[in-house]
Each structure stands twice: as C-alpha cells, then as structure tokens.
Amino acid sequence: MDEKPSFRLAFKSRRCLVPASGFYEWKKLDARTKQAHHIHLKDDGLFAFAGLWERWTKGDEPVESFTILTTSPNATLSELHDRMPVILPDDSHAVWLDPDVEPQALKELLRACDDDLLDAYPCNRIVGNAQNEVPECIEPVAGDL
C-alpha cells in the first residue's frame, strides 16, 4: 500500500477506521445477472474496516474523502469475489491509528479476517438501488436468485 503513489502519504499519516455492521458483495450468476449478498459478523456486532482518508480541493471547496482497503478474500467471501475489505481485529485499532507505527507492522494487518467470523447470505435485490435505505435490503432471500 505504501508503494502506490496515490496512497503513499495517506498510508503514512492519514489512516482511519470505517465503522460498519455489514456490507454487500455481488456474486456473478451469469454474464448478465448478479446476486447481492449481505456480509456481517456472525455475532451481528460492529467492526471496523481499515481506511485511508484524504483532503483535497474542488475549486475553492475543500473535500474530505476516504477509501476502504481491500485484500484477498477469505474462504467465506472467495465464492463471491476476488477481494474483500480489510476488517481490523478490535485489538489492532490503536495500532492502525498510531502515527508512529512502522509500515511493516501496518502491512501485517492488511489481510483477510478469520473465516469463522463472517456470515454471508443472499439478500433482496433492492439493495442495488442507492435510493433504497430500508431494512428490507438485508432480508435474506432463498438461494442465489
């Protein structure tokens, strides 16, 4: 991560935690069809993604943005996608945010979480429309539709 010019400075000094209770991934069923899956901790707890933030300007206006770092998928997600977000263990949050930590120690955190932590299930297709911010988005559906 610190080798890529676009992330080098942010990796060094602008790391952040992105809190979440779950996320979505889409599994390709065929050339035209994808099925949304809801991924969450098996205990339904909160977790944090490893993130980087940036401040830049658009015209005269300052803009702050962030990105979530990804890694190779664990066994749970490998059937859905070729990557997954980095979910940091609770005991590594302080390390991730510490500006004095050596880059190698940070890179060791950029790995897939344990296979037994996550659950994934097919969910309602309405999740594909950004206007739908309703509980039905995470309702399970039968099989990969």
C-alpha positions in Angstrom: 0.0 0.0 0.0 2.8 2.4 0.8 4.4 1.7 -2.7 1.4 3.1 -4.6 1.9 6.9 -5.2 -1.8 7.6 -4.8 -1.9 6.1 -1.3 1.7 6.6 0.0 1.2 9.7 2.1 -2.2 8.7 3.3 -0.9 5.3 4.4 1.9 7.1 6.3 -0.2 9.7 8.1 -4.0 9.5 7.3 -5.2 6.2 8.4 -8.8 5.8 9.7 -11.3 3.3 10.9 -14.5 2.9 9.0 -17.2 1.5 11.3 -19.8 -0.9 9.9 -22.3 -3.5 10.9 -22.2 -5.2 7.5 -21.5 -4.8 3.8 -22.7 -6.1 0.4 -21.0 -8.1 -2.3 -22.4 -9.2 -5.6 -21.9 -12.8 -6.9 -22.0 -13.2 -10.6 -24.6 -15.8 -11.5 -24.1 -15.5 -15.3 -23.0 -12.9 -17.8 -25.9 -10.6 -17.0 -27.1 -11.5 -13.5 -25.6 -10.7 -10.1 -27.0 -11.6 -6.7 -26.4 -9.3 -3.8 -25.1 -10.9 -0.6 -25.1 -9.3 2.9 -21.9 -10.0 4.8 -21.8 -9.4 8.6 -20.2 -10.7 11.7 -21.7 -14.0 12.9 -22.5 -12.3 16.3 -24.0 -9.3 14.4 -21.5 -7.0 16.2 -19.9 -3.8 14.9 -16.5 -3.9 13.2 -14.1 -1.5 11.6 -12.6 -1.5 8.1 -9.0 -0.3 7.5 -9.3 3.0 5.8 -7.3 5.9 4.4 -8.6 9.5 4.2 -7.6 12.4 2.0 -8.3 16.1 1.9 -8.3 17.9 -1.5 -9.9 20.8 -3.1 -12.5 21.0 -5.8 -12.4 24.6 -7.0 -12.3 26.6 -3.8 -14.1 24.0 -1.7 -12.2 21.5 0.5 -13.3 17.9 0.1 -12.6 15.1 2.5 -12.9 11.6 1.3 -11.8 8.1 2.3 -11.2 4.7 0.9 -11.6 1.2 2.4 -8.6 -1.0 1.8 -9.1 -4.5 0.3 -7.2 -7.8 0.4 -7.5 -11.3 -0.9 -10.8 -12.9 0.2 -11.1 -15.5 3.0 -12.9 -18.7 2.4 -16.3 -17.2 3.2 -16.0 -14.5 0.6 -13.9 -16.3 -2.1 -17.1 -17.7 -3.7 -18.5 -14.1 -4.1 -15.5 -12.0 -5.1 -11.7 -12.0 -5.7 -11.2 -9.4 -2.9 -12.7 -8.3 0.4 -12.4 -5.3 2.6 -9.8 -5.4 5.4 -11.7 -5.9 8.7 -9.3 -5.0 11.5 -9.4 -7.0 14.7 -10.6 -4.9 17.7 -7.2 -5.1 19.4 -5.5 -3.6 16.4 -7.4 -0.4 16.1 -5.0 1.6 18.2 -2.0 0.2 16.2 -3.7 1.1 12.9 -4.3 4.7 14.1 -0.8 5.2 15.7 1.2 7.6 13.6 4.5 6.2 14.9 4.0 2.6 13.9 6.4 1.2 11.4 4.9 0.4 7.9 5.7 -3.3 8.1 3.6 -3.7 11.3 0.7 -2.0 9.5 1.1 -4.1 6.4 0.7 -7.2 8.6 -2.8 -6.0 9.4 -3.8 -5.9 5.7 -5.1 -9.5 5.5 -8.4 -11.3 5.4 -10.2 -11.8 8.7 -10.6 -15.3 10.0 -13.0 -17.5 8.0 -15.2 -18.3 11.1 -16.0 -14.6 11.8 -18.3 -13.8 8.9 -21.7 -14.9 7.6 -22.9 -14.2 4.1 -26.4 -14.8 2.6 -28.3 -13.7 -0.5 -30.4 -10.7 0.1 -33.1 -8.6 -1.5 -32.2 -7.2 -4.9 -33.5 -3.7 -3.9 -30.1 -3.2 -2.3 -28.7 -2.5 -5.8 -30.6 0.9 -5.9 -28.9 3.6 -3.8 -32.3 5.2 -3.1 -33.3 2.1 -1.1 -32.2 2.7 2.5 -34.7 0.3 4.2 -34.4 -2.7 6.4 -35.7 -4.9 3.6 -32.3 -4.5 1.9 -30.7 -7.0 4.3 -33.6 -9.5 4.4 -32.4 -13.0 3.3 -33.9 -14.5 0.2 -33.9 -18.1 -0.8 -30.8 -19.2 -2.8 -29.0 -17.3 -5.4 -31.8 -15.8 -7.5 
